């Protein structure tokens, strides 16, 4: 983006107030002003900007947090909005720290173009997907805490309570506890233990049921937004949703695959000096997106023949598993970027709709393919990467 030729604005956003600063193309401060962080304040800020002649662009700090609604307001008004970084420690030491100072720093950052980026669009279906993804992540975390508490209580529970539950899988354990009848004598430790364990087990079941319901809705959203992402080997509903949220509703803002890899923390950082040429691990970027790439890489290492050949070759070159994983994540980021920019690159077949259209039951299909109905159900919902069985299933349905 070319250097601004007219005045630019910077906004320091907070929960209750937004501070606006306008500077000339030469960096001189024209004015600073504070507005409330609500609809009325956003409209007043927009009117104040309309009074600035030949305003070039606006830099907003926190476009996906405190400045989300302001960013939507500015974009709807047709203004060019850039996301700016918070002032560095060096700037804060030299210029101090206050809302007007930060707003001026944001405006001058727009002038230099350093550290600016196109903000995500937060009025698209991807934003709805972000809410569902956040809710599911917290539900799963809460369920994990429940099972941890259950097992911790079982360690100290009376033997008549603990003995019948030894050696059970987590699913069977939860089902057994949720269905138990503890009795009414709460002064008895065994009864109190059963009562507590039943409450925790039922909460665990409820949390998992809600998380599964959210996953089904997320699968529908991902399919409507970018179905090709679900066809990437190793990318399930949750992984695809996270990558879509990271890219935002306007993935074209990420011009190159190198930028996307850097956004995901999958690009090595140069750490060279003098005659020394080296790179260091990137510990920045979106760590949730980095974890999504990591999961895809692990799935491919276990199930993709091409990836297993690559891993074997790199292992023979004395590369460690961590180094191989980093290389795989970088290559996967390149593939994901292409799919994000071209959703029609590989339109997937809706196997469930095709099966229902032909009047075929899951049981009949499973018997024909000599597999279990649960696996075909996972394939239709895109819950598990089973490429060989998926191809056989699709060919069978097409020919049926």
C-alpha positions in Angstrom: 0.0 0.0 0.0 1.3 3.4 -1.0 2.2 6.1 1.5 -0.8 8.3 2.5 -1.0 11.6 0.7 -3.6 13.2 3.1 -4.4 13.2 6.8 -4.7 9.9 8.6 -6.4 8.9 11.8 -5.5 6.6 14.7 -7.9 5.2 17.3 -6.9 3.8 20.7 -9.8 1.5 21.7 -10.9 0.5 25.2 -13.9 -1.1 26.8 -15.5 2.3 27.8 -13.9 4.9 25.6 -12.2 5.3 22.2 -9.6 8.0 21.7 -9.2 9.5 18.2 -6.2 11.3 16.8 -5.7 12.8 13.4 -2.3 13.7 12.0 -1.2 15.3 8.7 0.7 13.4 6.0 3.9 14.9 7.5 3.1 13.6 11.0 1.9 16.8 12.7 -1.0 16.3 15.2 -4.2 18.1 14.2 -6.3 17.1 17.1 -7.2 14.3 19.6 -10.7 13.6 21.0 -12.4 11.0 23.1 -15.7 9.2 22.5 -17.8 6.6 24.3 -17.4 3.0 23.2 -21.0 2.5 22.2 -23.1 3.0 19.1 -23.7 6.7 19.9 -19.9 7.3 20.4 -19.1 5.4 17.2 -21.5 7.5 15.2 -20.0 10.7 16.7 -16.5 9.6 15.9 -17.6 8.9 12.3 -19.1 12.4 12.0 -15.8 13.9 13.4 -13.8 12.0 10.8 -16.2 13.3 8.1 -15.1 16.8 9.0 -11.5 16.0 8.1 -10.8 16.9 4.5 -9.2 14.3 2.2 -8.9 11.7 5.0 -6.8 8.9 3.6 -7.2 6.0 6.0 -7.8 5.1 9.7 -5.7 2.9 11.9 -7.5 1.1 14.7 -5.9 -0.8 17.6 -7.7 -4.0 18.5 -10.0 -4.4 15.5 -11.1 -7.9 16.8 -11.5 -7.0 20.4 -12.5 -3.6 21.9 -12.5 -2.0 18.4 -14.6 -4.6 16.6 -17.9 -2.7 16.5 -16.0 0.6 15.6 -14.3 -1.2 12.8 -17.6 -2.5 11.4 -19.0 1.1 11.6 -16.0 2.6 9.7 -16.0 -0.1 7.0 -19.7 0.3 6.5 -19.1 4.0 5.9 -16.6 3.2 3.2 -13.4 4.2 5.0 -10.1 2.4 4.6 -9.3 0.7 7.9 -6.0 -0.8 8.9 -5.2 -2.7 12.1 -2.2 -1.4 14.0 -0.1 -2.9 16.8 0.0 -1.5 20.3 3.0 0.9 20.8 6.3 -0.9 21.5 8.1 -0.6 24.9 10.6 1.7 23.3 7.9 4.1 22.1 6.2 4.0 25.6 9.5 4.8 27.3 10.1 7.8 25.1 6.6 9.2 24.7 4.9 8.0 27.8 1.6 6.2 28.0 -1.8 7.7 27.7 -4.8 7.3 25.4 -4.1 10.3 23.3 -0.4 9.3 23.0 -1.4 5.8 21.9 -3.9 7.2 19.4 -1.2 9.5 17.9 1.2 6.5 17.7 -1.5 4.5 15.9 -1.9 7.3 13.3 1.8 7.6 12.8 2.0 3.9 12.4 -0.4 4.2 9.5 1.9 6.8 7.9 4.9 4.5 8.0 3.0 1.4 7.2 5.0 -0.7 9.7 3.1 -3.4 11.5 -0.2 -2.6 9.8 -2.6 -5.2 8.3 -6.0 -5.5 6.8 -8.5 -6.3 9.6 -10.7 -9.3 9.6 -14.3 -8.9 8.5 -16.4 -9.6 11.6 -19.8 -9.5 9.9 -19.5 -12.8 8.0 -20.5 -16.4 8.7 -16.9 -16.9 9.8 -17.6 -14.7 12.8 -20.5 -16.9 13.7 -18.2 -19.9 13.4 -15.8 -18.2 15.9 -18.5 -18.0 18.5 -19.5 -21.6 18.2 -15.8 -22.7 18.2 -15.1 -20.7 21.4 -18.2 -22.2 23.1 -17.2 -25.7 22.2 -13.6 -25.3 23.3 -14.8 -24.2 26.7 -17.3 -27.0 27.0 -14.6 -29.6 26.2 -12.3 -28.0 28.8 -15.1 -28.1 31.4 -15.8 -31.7 30.6 -12.1 -32.5 31.0 -12.1 -30.9 34.4 -15.1 -33.0 35.3 -13.5 -36.4 34.4 -10.4 -35.3 36.3 -12.4 -34.5 39.4 -14.3 -37.8 39.1 -11.1 -39.9 39.0 -9.6 -37.8 41.8 -12.6 -38.5 44.0 -12.5 -42.2 43.2 -9.0 -42.5 44.6 -10.2 -41.6 48.1 -13.7 -43.1 47.8 -14.7 -46.0 50.1 -13.9 -49.4 48.6 -17.5 -50.5 48.1 -17.8 -47.5 45.8 -14.5 -47.8 44.1 -14.2 -51.6 43.6 -17.0 -52.1 41.1 -15.6 -49.2 39.0 -12.0 -50.5 38.6 -10.7 -51.1 35.1 -13.7 -49.4 33.3 -13.2 -47.2 30.3 -14.1 -43.5 30.7 -17.3 -43.9 28.7 -18.5 -46.9 30.7 -17.4 -45.3 34.0 -19.4 -42.1 33.2 -22.5 -44.1 32.2 -22.3 -46.3 35.3 -22.0 -43.3 37.6 -24.7 -41.3 35.9 -27.2 -44.2 36.3 -26.3 -45.1 39.9 -28.8 -44.6 42.9 -26.8 -43.2 45.8 -29.5 -43.3 48.5 -30.5 -40.6 50.9 -28.2 -40.9 53.9 -25.8 -38.0 53.2 -24.0 -38.6 56.5 -22.6 -41.9 55.0 -19.4 -41.2 53.1 -20.2 -43.8 50.5 -23.6 -42.3 49.8 -22.2 -38.8 49.6 -19.4 -40.0 47.3 -22.0 -41.7 45.0 -24.2 -38.6 45.0 -21.2 -36.3 44.1 -19.9 -38.7 41.4 -23.4 -39.0 39.9 -23.7 -35.2 39.7 -20.3 -34.8 38.1 -21.0 -37.7 35.6 -24.3 -36.2 34.5 -22.6 -32.8 34.1 -19.9 -34.5 32.0 -22.6 -36.1 29.8 -24.4 -32.8 29.4 -21.3 -30.9 28.5 -20.3 -33.5 25.9 -23.8 -33.5 24.4 -23.7 -29.7 24.0 -20.2 -29.9 22.5 -21.3 -32.5 20.0 -24.4 -30.4 19.1 -22.1 -27.4 18.5 -19.8 -29.5 16.3 -22.7 -30.6 14.1 -23.7 -26.9 13.6 -20.1 -26.0 12.9 -19.9 -28.8 10.3 -22.9 -27.2 8.5 -21.3 -23.8 8.6 -17.9 -25.0 7.4 -19.6 -26.8 4.6 -21.4 -23.7 3.5 -18.4 -21.4 3.8 -15.6 -23.5 2.4 -16.4 -27.2 1.8 -13.0 -27.9 0.1 -11.3 -27.3 3.5 -12.9 -30.5 4.8 -11.4 -32.5 2.0 -7.9 -31.6 3.0 -6.3 -34.8 4.3 -6.4 -34.7 8.1 -8.6 -31.6 8.4 -11.8 -32.3 10.3 -14.6 -30.0 11.4 -12.9 -28.4 14.4 -9.5 -28.0 12.6 -11.2 -26.5 9.5 -13.2 -24.2 11.6 -10.1 -22.9 13.4 -8.3 -22.3 10.2 -11.3 -20.4 8.8 -11.5 -18.3 12.0 -7.8 -17.5 11.8 -8.0 -16.4 8.2 -11.2 -14.4 8.8 -14.2 -13.7 6.6 -11.9 -12.0 4.0 -9.0 -14.5 3.5 -7.9 -12.6 0.5 -6.3 -10.1 2.9 -3.6 -12.7 3.3 -1.9 -12.2 0.0 0.7 -15.0 0.1 1.1 -18.4 1.6 4.2 -17.2 3.4 2.1 -14.6 5.2 -0.4 -17.2 6.2 2.3 -19.5 7.5 3.7 -16.6 9.5 0.2 -15.8 10.8 -0.1 -19.4 12.0 3.4 -19.4 13.6 4.6 -22.0 11.1 7.2 -20.0 9.4 10.8 -20.0 10.7 12.2 -16.7 12.0 15.6 -15.5 10.6 18.1 -15.3 13.4 21.3 -14.6 11.4 24.1 -12.3 12.3 27.4 -11.7 10.4 28.7 -15.0 9.0 26.1 -17.0 11.0 23.1 -18.2 9.0 20.4 -19.7 11.1 16.6 -19.7 11.8 14.8 -20.0 15.1 11.4 -21.4 16.0 8.4 -19.1 15.6 6.6 -18.9 18.9 4.3 -16.1 17.8 1.3 -16.1 15.5 -2.1 -17.7 16.2 -1.3 -20.6 18.5 -4.7 -22.2 18.0 -4.1 -22.2 14.2 -0.6 -23.6 14.8 -2.2 -26.4 16.9 -4.6 -27.1 14.0 -1.7 -27.5 11.6 0.0 -29.7 14.1 -3.0 -32.0 14.3 -3.2 -32.3 10.5 0.5 -33.2 10.4 0.1 -35.9 13.0 -2.8 -37.5 11.2 -0.8 -37.5 8.0 2.2 -39.0 9.6 0.0 -41.9 10.8 -2.3 -42.4 7.8 -1.0 -40.7 4.7 1.4 -42.9 2.6 3.1 -40.0 1.0 3.8 -38.3 4.3 5.1 -41.5 5.8 7.6 -41.8 2.9 8.6 -38.2 3.5 9.1 -38.8 7.2 11.2 -41.9 6.6 13.4 -40.0 4.1 13.9 -37.0 6.5 14.6 -39.4 9.4 17.4 -41.0 7.3 18.8 -37.5 6.9 19.1 -37.4 10.8 16.3 -35.0 11.2 14.5 -35.1 14.5 10.7 -35.6 14.8 10.2 -32.0 15.9 12.1 -30.7 12.8 10.1 -33.0 10.5 6.8 -31.7 12.1 7.9 -28.1 11.5 8.6 -28.8 7.8 5.2 -30.6 7.5 3.3 -27.8 9.1 4.9 -25.3 6.8 3.9 -27.3 3.7 0.4 -27.8 5.1 0.1 -24.1 5.6 0.9 -23.6 1.9 -1.8 -26.1 0.9 -4.4 -24.6 3.3 -3.8 -21.1 1.9 -4.6 -22.2 -1.6 -7.8 -23.8 -0.4 -8.8 -20.7 1.5 -8.4 -18.5 -1.5 -10.1 -20.9 -3.9 -13.0 -22.7 -2.1 -14.0 -24.4 -5.4 -10.7 -26.1 -5.8 -12.2 -29.4 -4.9 -15.9 -29.5 -4.3 -16.7 -32.4 -2.0 -19.6 -34.8 -2.5 -22.3 -34.9 0.2 -22.3 -38.6 0.8 -25.1 -38.5 3.3 -27.4 -36.6 0.8 -26.4 -39.0 -2.0 -27.2 -42.0 0.2 -30.6 -40.7 1.3 -31.4 -39.7 -2.3 -30.8 -43.3 -3.4 -32.8 -44.7 -0.5 -29.9 -46.6 1.0 -29.6 -47.2 4.7 -26.3 -47.0 6.7 -26.7 -50.7 7.6 -27.0 -51.8 4.0 -24.0 -49.7 3.0 -21.9 -51.0 5.9 -22.7 -54.6 5.0 -21.8 -54.0 1.3 -18.5 -52.5 2.3 -17.9 -54.9 5.1 -17.4 -52.2 7.7 -19.2 -50.8 10.7 -22.1 -48.3 10.4 -20.3 -46.0 12.9 -17.4 -45.5 10.5 -19.7 -44.6 7.6 -21.5 -42.2 9.9 -18.1 -40.6 10.8 -17.3 -40.3 7.1 -20.6 -38.6 6.3 -20.1 -36.1 9.2 -16.4 -35.7 8.3 -15.4 -36.6 11.9 -12.5 -39.0 11.0 -9.9 -39.1 8.2 -10.6 -42.4 6.5 -9.5 -41.7 2.9 -9.5 -45.3 1.6 -12.9 -46.2 3.0 -14.2 -42.8 1.9 -13.2 -43.4 -1.7 -14.7 -46.9 -1.7 -17.9 -45.6 -0.1 -18.2 -42.8 -2.7 -17.6 -45.2 -5.6 -20.1 -47.7 -4.2 -22.8 -45.0 -3.7 -22.2 -43.6 -7.2 -22.6 -47.1 -8.8 -25.5 -48.2 -6.6 
